[in-house]
Amino acid sequence: MNHLVVGSQSQFEGLSEEELEELNRTERESGGLSNEQLVELARTDDQVIDQILSKNKGFVVYMAKKYESRLSNSVFTRDDLIQEGSIAICNAVKKYNPNGNGKFSTYAGNLIKWRILRFIADNAATIRLPVYLQDDIRKVTNGFSALGLTDYEDEDSIIKVARHIGKTPAFVRSRLAYNDIRTLSLDTPIQEESDATHADNIADDNPTPDETTFESSNHEAIRTIINSYLSERESDIVKRLTGFDCERETLEDIGKSYGISKARVHSIKTKCFDKLSRIPELKELLSA
């Protein structure tokens, strides 16, 4: 079996015969200029990368579908694998050497597989709660809200909620144990005898250093990367938070437009900036 080694990273198996067949089929059916011709054009025109991503998207989706079962207990989804595959294509465009790497499609295909498997290895342990537990937690927290209660630790409140939803206090306590996001006073200390409060951990609406880095002369190239590596909603949230292509908006305003909480917007923002921080091309553009 062929193996691929990228830099000093761990070894992963190279493309299987079935994957190579799918890769060749995708390339045949995509038509237009060859990958090699597009890569040559991309060296002087960043916008050509969109054509390369489109031409090879079928294989990226195929690989994401093939390996998404390995994320069955993870918070991540097929879309995350597709985004990793897109990142791999952009890396391949930058690193491809027609004199030493053979066909671009095969070179990029190996990078796609390596990046997807690497992402799974790094993130598959991030466990997602079963649907029935998510429903139970929602029922409990909705019970607190319906009764106007905010202290999840108060035993009297737990008993009242249990009666309200027709469950036992033990059930309510067990579901609260799974719920990482507690409704607390922002002035509540994180630990006893500590001056730090939960308000210190809630992101404010002032831009962070990460959020101001999109001010760059390479505007078009940065837009292409954001649109290619993030989902439509993620891209929209990042742009509105940073004021990229639009007026800067607050976490609260964006949350209202999507019908989600400020904390959820912050969570999405954190995930997006983590993804973007791992893209070498973006780092180079922002430092230019």
ABEGO torsion letter per residue (X at the ends): XBBBBBEABBBBBBBBAAAAAAAAAAAAAAEEBBAAAAAAAAAABAAAAAAAAAAAAAAAAAAAAAAAAAAAABABBAAAAAAAAAAAAAAAAAABBAAAAEBAAAAAAAAAAAAAAAAAAAAAABBBBBAAAAAAAAAAAAAAAAAGBABAABAAAAAAAAAAAGBBAAAAAAAAAABABBBBBAABBABBGBABBAAAABBBABBBAAAAAABBABAAAAAAAAAAABBAAAAAAAAAAAGBGBBBBBAAAAAAAAGBBAAAAAAAAAAAAAAAAABAAAAAAAAX
